[in-house]
Amino acid sequence: MIQHTQTLSTPTIGLDVGDSTTHFCVLDAQRAVLSRGRFATRCHVLLQTLAAWPASHVVLEAGSQSPWMAAALREAGFSLHVVDPRRVALISKDPRKTDRRDAETLARLGLGCPELLGQVHHRDLQTQADLSLLRARDLVVRSRARVIQQVRGLVKAFGERLPEASSKCFARRVAALIPAPLQPAVQPLLELLEHLEQTIRHYDRQIEEIAALRYPAAVKLQQQIDSVGPVTSVAFVLTIGDPLRFGSSRQVGTWVGLAPARHSSGDHDPQLPISKRGDGYLRRLLVQCAQRILGPFGKDCDLRRFGQRLLARGGAGARKRAVIAIARKLAVLLHRLWRSGEPYEPLRHARKACAAA
């Protein structure tokens, strides 16, 4: 399956990675194809196949297989460019798309204009394992919400409505209110909710332990900012990884997808919703924190006052806009405090305004 052409140039290798098979294309410095083929997506096969071009430049898209591939290739001495898939429209929109052509396209883009492809930063294995703990907890939390929704829907079909209750105590509060004909269907769901709640508490303890053990920055952030708990602070630190990745803290709001999208052309510059690019889990956590900051239990701070000013303007969707704006500012604030190590002042801007007046 492999065709070779002899050359002395340092090659660029494009990899189109699949779950079972990876296609590759090797180009020399003059963009001529040296070799192309495919191999099983396994670590030892990857290194064995690319051993013919040591210390070459490898280009591949970010995906489920890219973390271990990137680690193995770097350890073997290859230079690496992990491409943001959203930047490679030439692949997704190619009318003659094949894995073979995709590998060649990646190689040509990586050789010709790599700065336009973005650069995905993979986490180390320990960080990835700790982040997996957070994502596993999120799955259980979302499962709990779906079970509660299902129980409410089943009871509603019998003409009854269950009272408001927090997710933590829902099962205990409504157990005696389930209509008798529904007991066989609903009682196992209530028992499942109790089990899910115990699992969530188990994850919470583990997250607090790893934060205290490995991520002191996350502990400091949650201790300083009201409405930011261990889950959000640890997720923020793990998702970003290195605070020095960003030249300015303002870039974090855009990176996590909380800044408005742009599609300007000529005189046409429409107002668009947020881009929702980046890590959706972290974005959801930041929005939840913003909702608490703006809600009845939020403490007085610059973020809360900022959101209240936006609410005072009124208009359709005023609260939603205020929450998103607070979440964006919260992301910037968390990064700034993490990077600078400065103590948090909840009313810093308010104090400066009073001093200026």
N, C-alpha and C positions, 0 to 999 in steps of 0.2 A: 504493500500500500504506500510505500515511501519512494519518491523519485528525487535523486540528488544531482546537483550541479556543483562542481568544484570551484571555490573562490577563496580569496585571501581576505576579503572585507569582513568587518565586524557586523554580524547580522542583527536584525530586529525580528522577533518572533511574535506573531499574533496567535492567541489561543481562544477558540470558541469552545467554552466548557459546557459539557452536558453531564447529566447524572451518570451515564454509563460510558459515554464516548466523548473524547475531546479531539477536535480538529485543529491542526496547526498549519501555519504558513510562515516560511522563513524568507526574509528579504535581505539583500545586501545593501550597502550604502547608496548604490545607484538605483535602488528600488526594483531590481530584478529578482524574480523568484528563484531562490536557491533550492528550496525543498518544500513539499507539502505532504500532508498525510493525516492520519488519525491514530489514536491509541486509547486504551482503556483508562478511564479516569481513576487511576490509582497512583499513590505516591511513588512507589518504586518504578512504575512504568513511566511516569512523567519524567523523573530524573534520568532514567535510562534512555528515553527517547531524545531528550534535549542535551544529553552529554556530548553530542557531536559538535555543539556550538557553545562552549563554555564561556562564561562571563558576558554573554550576549544580553540584549535588552528585550524583556518579555512584556507584552501588552495583553491584558485580559480584562474582561468586564467583572465588576463586583457582583457577587451572587452567593448562593448557599455554599458553594465549594471553594470560593476564592480565599477565605481565611487560611485554611490549611495549605493550599497551593502556594499562597504568597509566602508563608513562613518557610515551607520546604525550599522554594526557589531562592529566597534570600540566603538561607543557610548554605545552599550549594554554590553561592557566589554570583548569581544572576542579578542584574539590575532590573527593577520591576516598576511597572506603571499599572495600577489598578484603576480602571476607567469607571466613571459614573455612567451607568447605562442610560440615564436620561439625556446625556450629551451626544449619544451616538445614533442620531436619527437616520443616518445613511444605512444603518443595519436594519432597523425596525421598519423603514419605509421602502426598502429595496423591493421592487416588483419581482425580482428573480432571486429572492432570498434563499440561500442554502447555508448550511453550517460551513461548508468549504469556502464559500465566498465571504462569509462573516469573518472567518479567521484572517483572510487576506485583507479585508477592509480594516480590521483592527491594526494589523501590522503596518499598513500604509498610513493610517492616521497617526499612529504612534511614532512613525519615522518622520512624517512630514510636518505635523503641527500638534505635538502632544499637549501643549498648554491649553488647547481648546477642549480637551477631553475630561477635564477635572481630575482630581486625585482623591481616591478613597483611602482613608486611613483605617487599617485593621487593628483591632485590639489584641493584646497578648492573650494567651489561653486562660490565665487566671482571671483576668478582667472579664473575658467572655463567659466564663463559668459563673462568675458572680452576677453578671447581667442576666444570665439565663434563669437564675433564681428569682429575680424580679419579674421576668416575663412569665415564669411559671405561676407566680403569685397572681399576676394580672389575669391569666387564664382562669384561675379559680374564682377570682372576684367577679369576672364577667359571667361565669357559669352560675354563680350564686344569684346574680341579678336576673338572669334568664329564668331560673327556677322560680324565683319570687314572682316574676311577671306571669309565668305560666299558672301558678297557684291562684293568683288574683283573677286571671281570665277564666279559669275553670269555675271558680266560685261565682263570678259575675253572671255566668250563663244560667245559674240557678236563682237569679234574682237577688243575690246578696252582695254586699260590698264589705271587704275587709278594712279595718281601721288603718290609719297611718302608723307605721312602725319602722324603726331603723332596721337595716339589713341584719345587724347583729342579733337583735331580739325578735325578729319577725316570726320565726318558727314557734317560739314559746308563747308569743302573744296571741297568735291566731289559731293555735291548736284546738282550743275548745269552741271555736266559732265556725268550724267547717261543717257544712250540712252532712247529715248522716249518710245519705246515698253516695257522697263523694269521699267518704273516709277511706275506702279501699284504694282509691286512686291517689289521694293527696297525702295520706299519712306517710308512705315511703318517701315522698318528696320533702316533707318536713324533716324526716330523719336524715335525708341527704343534705339538707341545709345545715343541720347541726354538724355533720361531718365536714362539710365545706368550711364552716366557720372555724372549726378546730384546725383545719389545714392552713387557713389564712393566718391564724395566730401563730402556728408553727413557723411559717415563712417569715412573719414579722420578727419573731425572736432571732431567727437566723440572720436576717438583714441587719438588725441592730448589732449582732455579734461581729459580723464581717466589717461593718462600719467602724466599730471601735477598734478592731484588730488591724485593718488595712487602709481605711480611708478616713483619717482624722479631719481632712478638709470637709467631708460631708457632715461629720458630727458637728463641726463648728458652724456650718451654714444653717443646719436645722436648729441649733441652739440660739442663733442670732435672730432669725427672721420668723415672725409669727406666721402660722398657717403653712409653713414648710416642714413636713415631717421627715422621718428617716427614709421612707420609700422615695420621695421626690428628690431629696438631697443626694442619696446614693445613686439614683438613676441619672441625675444631672452629671455627677462626677464621672461615673462609668461611661456614659454615652459620649461625653466630650473627650475624656481621656487626658489630654494635655491642654491646659488653659492657654499655653503659648501658641497654640494653633491659630489663634485669632489675633490679628494686629490691634483690633479695637473690640471692646466688649459689645458695641452696637451691632457688630456683625452676627452675634449669636442669635438675636431675634430673627434675623433673616434666615440664618442657617437652619433653625428649627422649624421654619415655615409659618411664622406668626406675623410676617410683614406682608403688605399687600402685593399681589402680583402686578407685573407691568407688561403692557402690550401696546406700546406707543409706535405710531407710524404717521409721519407727516404732521398734520394738525390734529390728528385723532389720538387722544390720550385718555381712554376711558378709566373710570374708577373701578377697580376690580377687587374681589375678596382676597383674603390671605392666600398665599401660594400653597400652603399645606405640604411643602417640600420638607425633606429631612425626616427625622425620627418621629413617627406618629405617636408612639407610646410616651415619649418625653413631652411632646406637645400637649397630649391629653392630661398628663399630670400637672403641667404648669397652668392649664386652664382650670383644673379643679382647685388648685391653690388660689388662683385669682378669684374664683367664685366665693371661696371662703373669706378672702380678704375684703371683698365688697359686701358680703352678707352680714347678717345680724351679729355674728360672733367674731367678726374681724376687729382687730384692735386699731386704734388711731395711728396712722402712719402716712408718709408721703404717697405711697401707692394707693391707699384707700381714698385719700383726699383727691388724688388725680382722677380716680374712677368716678367719684361723686360729682366732680365738675363735668365730666363727660355725660353722666346721667342727667344732670341739670339742663343740658342742652335739649333733651327730649328728642322726639323724632322716632320713626320706625326703627326698631332694632337697636335702640340706644343702649340697653343693658348688655346686649351681646357685644356691641362694639367696645363698650367699657371693659368688659371681662377680657376680651382679646388684647386690648391695649395694655391692661394691667399684666397679663401673662407675658407679653413681649417685654415690658419693662422689668418684670421679675427675672426673666432669663438674663437680661443685661446686668441687673443688679447682682445676681448670683455669681456670674462670671467675674464681675469687677471685684467683689469681695474675695472670691477664691484666688484670683490672680494677684491682687494687691496685698491681701492679708490685713486690710484696714478694718477697724471695728465698725459695726453697723450702727448708724444713727437713724432711727425710724422717722424722725421729723427734721432731717438735715435741711431740706429745701425750705420747709416752713420757717425754720430758725433763721436761715439766711435772708429770707424775705422780710421777716420782722426786723432784723438788724439793719437791712437796707432802708426800710421805712423810717 
